[in-house]
């Protein structure tokens, strides 16, 4: 973190490598959408010599956004890895999407990394991004990730570094704004006609030297006299912040007594505080001007990464067990130790097939090694949703990704990252271990997808490919969940938001050649009797040969919610022979499953068989099944059948300022607020019960209502009677749909 002179140790065209874990730095770039993460990766790669020329997001020409969907959309939608070399270190830069829909990619990046650069744009309205930025910051804090803050777009009109420092302290510092303090002050040139003041250099607060980039080369000069006042004020605050984090308790006494603290001591304490995540330095950066080899602040960032961020050796590794759950000793970050690695991302290549991005936590992975793949599915808040699987597979080629290129690797040591081809059916979150010692790593938590997307094949040719394409999507992206709804007969892909659904549909089309149509998502409704009713089922046919004869009398009465269907036999005198009572029950239950009014399953009723008639020759199992179904339909025609809709228990976590708006919105969705709880960080958890039909798009609406600061979870509670006016509307729509299907010839015969 000192102001040193560097040579470019990266080399464009070859894979960056490391010979020991201590020489690796895994850094994830985190920030809200549009903050400049991808541009910053380009600038760092250019400075490190990994690129000869930086690309622009606007042109779809960056090394990070190499996927065709990203190039079309001009924004990141997936995790990407850009390895570079700097000062004898290999730095794995992990670029993540900033849009909330792709939080799964962020969490994969956090799993693969050991520290984070948190990128904040000075050009965006603070209040508009504060909620999203705070949520992302908490994602990092939840896994104990050391962070530095990088301010971008400082040359945009009407921006102030001092104001950005205060905003970052307020958003990220919580009770301790001094936990986020600048290491450098920006030096800006004169304002142009457009109001922009270009960033031309930085002033190091500890060294009190100006790093001037205005010529296109980094030069060191003394600060101007008119800048010494702000410099000394910011320097004093930084030193106090560093000393407060120091393990040497005598430093504060010396400092308050007027003693000078040597800069090397301050730098050493600063690096330790950054590595353990208790102090978050704030820096600023700008891309290189045309023709320059270095962007403003990029050398300082690379210095911070190599000297201030922890190496993989310093990371506490996830716990491991045997596949059946027995605990095992914690893995160690040692290339000679037994292999423990994890698939952090899965993607498909049209030529290579499935490609797995793997973080090696222990041991060394080599091409053609036989490894044991074991997976329990990534865990969501409610637990894992995917079946456990394991197999021995032979690893394919190893490579280091760099944009669309895959640069060959001979091996991947503990602490490093590599892409592996041909890992069989390995999915994101799976553990790789030695074939003689199978292990399973503690999973990381993935959010539950809450936005349903019902899809159907566009044509006959797409039907065969649809299930395979959807299965691949879900294997690659654990924040998607596939549901084959038995009640609505819909194929539902649960996603994180609208952008997530758009990318999923685009990938189905472009990557898997499947054309699909989206259709309105239907919630699984139920039917029940509102009052007691009786039904007479008569099925008599005499048309020559063996006839059919069955008559039954039933009584139907409603039961408490959640009871299901009860069948009671009260026949006396043998009017329905014993062997046909079960036939009546079978017919009743089959009709209940089909519904008696609007085609939804009938629940929560008791059906009592009270009487009937039979024939010694013509009565049969099939005849009494038909009679039972007819009796239930007749009973339904003589009473009011209620429609029941599913109700969800919803927990909405929002900043206190949005509680009123959220509660009002829930009331407009026919929701009942059942309580509120105060949470840390000036937030409130609102608990409510809301019909599922009203919250199909709630993940999108809540994000808009709270500027990205709100989140929610949901769980099925029960089915409840639907308001009569809504039920009548659904019945009318059902009748119209049936008429249309018969008119078009699509009805069942």
C-alpha positions, 0 to 999 in steps of 0.5 A: 500500500506504499507508493512504489514503482512497478513493472508489469508482471502480467503477460497478455496471451498466457495464463497467470500462474502461482507456485504457492498459495501465499502468492494467490489473491482471490478478489471479488468485485461487488457493487450496485448495477452501473457502479463500474465494476467491469470497467474497473476490471479492465483498468486493473488488467490493463495496468497489470499487463494482462491486456494491451487495450481496455475494452468498453462496456458500451461496445460489448468489448470487455474481457469480463462480459464475454457472454453473448447475452451480456454483450447484447444487454451491455451489462453483466449477468454472470460471474466471470474470472479474470486472472492477472499477475502483479508484483509476483502475485497471481490475482484472480479478479471475480467480476459479479453482476450488480443487479439484484436478480443475480445475487446467486452469482454474487454469492458464488463469487463470495465463496470463491474469493478471500476479499472484496473490492466494493465499488460505488459510483459517485454518478448515481443518486445516493438514496436510489442505490443506498438500499441495494448497496447496503444489502450487498454490503451485508452479503459480504459481512455475512460471510466475514469478507474483508472489504475495501471501498472504491469510488468510481465516476468521480469526474462526473459533474456535481460530484464530491469526494468528501460527500461520497466519503460521508455517504459511504460512512453512513451506508456501510459504517453503521455505528462506526463511520470511521470504519470506512476512511480514505487512504488517498485524496483525489486530485482533479483537473479544471472543470470542462465546459460539460462540468466534468473535472477529470481525475488526474491523480491521488494524494497519499495520506500516509506518505503525503505525496501526490501521485500524478497521472496527468501525463499518462504515466504515474509520477510522484510530486509534493502536494500543493500548498493550498491542499495541505490543510485538507490533507492534514485533517484527513490524515489525522482522522485516518491515523486515529482510525488505524491506531484504534484497530491496532493491537499495540495499545501504546500507539494511541498514547504516543499519538495523543501525546504528540509523538510521531508514528512511523509510516511503516508501522501504520501501514503494517497495522492498516494491512492487518486491520484490512485483512481481518475485516475490521477496517475498510479503506476507501480509494478512488479509481478511473480508467486510463485515458486513451494511449495510457497504460495505467488508470488513475488509482489502479496501481494503488488498488493492485498494491492494496490487493497484494499487500493488504488483502489476505491470502488463501492461507489466512482464510478459515476454510468451510467445514467438511464431512463424509458423504453420510454426514460424519465430521472430518478434520478441517482441510488445510490450504496446502498443495500437498494435502488431500484434495478438497475443491468445490464447483462455484459456477457451472456453464455450457460451452457449445464446443466443450460442453459443461465447464465447471469453475472450481476453487481448490481449497486443499491439495492440487487438482490435475488434468485426468485425475479421478475425483469423487464428485459429491453434491447435496444441492445448495442450501436455501433458507428452508434447506436443500432442494436438490437430490444428493448425488455422487460419482467418481469421474475423470477430470478433463482439461484444466484452463484459466479463463480470460474472456472467451479464451481458455488458457491451458493449465498444468495444475491448480494448487490449493487457494487457486481457481481453474476451469475444468471440463468434463466433470460428468454431471457436476453441478454448482456447489458440488465437492471434489475430493480424492476418489479414495477419500470422498468428502462433502463441504458445508454448503453456502446458502442460496436465496429462494427464487420467488418469481414464477415463470410458467413456460410451455414449448412453442411447437412440437419440435421444442417439446423434446428439448424443453425438459433437457434445456430446463434441467441444464439451466437449473444445474448451472444456476442454483437460484432457479428452481424447476417445478412440475405443478401437478395441480395446474399442469404447468411447468414453472421456472422459479426465478429471482426477478424479471431480468433473471427470467429474461436471461433464462428465456434467452439462454433457452433460445440461444444456447439450447435451441428451445423456443418457449412461450411464457403463460400466466402462472396459476396458483393451485386452487381447491374446492369445498362444500359450503354446507351439507348436501346429498347426492344420488348416483345412478348408472344403469345401461342395458344395451344388449349383452352384459349391462351396467347397474349401480345406484348409490346415495351419499351425504356430503358435509364440510370438514375443518380446513386441512382435513382432506377427504373422508369416506364413511360407509353407513350402508345397512342391509347389504344394499351395496355389496361389500365388494363394491363399497370400495368402488364407490369410494374410488369413484368419489375420490377420483371425481374429487381430484378432478373437481366438481365446480371449476375443475379444482381438487375437492378437499375438506369434506366427509362423504358418507355412503348411506344406501344404494342398489345393485344387480346380481349380474350387471353390477361391477366395480366400474359401474359403482365407480361411475355411480360414486362420481355421479353422486358427488357431482349431483351433491355439488349441484345442490349446494354452494361450492366454495373456491379455496385459494392458497395463503402464504406466510410472508416476512418482509424485511425493510428499512423503518422508513418504508414500513408504512408503505409496505403495510399499506401495499400488503393491505391492498393485496388482501393481506393481513399483517400479523405482527412486526419485529424490530431488527438491527440496522434500523429495519423492521420485519413485517409478518403477514398472511397474503393470498398467493395469487396477490404476491406472484410479482411481489419480488419485483414490486417490493424492490421498486417500492423500497428502492432495492432495500426490501426483501421477503420470504414466503411459505405456504400456510393453508388454503382459505375461502376466496371472496365470492366475487373473485370466485365467480370471476374465476368460474366465469373464466373457466366456463369461457375457456371450456367453450373456446376449447370445444369451439376450436376442437381442443376439448377432451372427447 
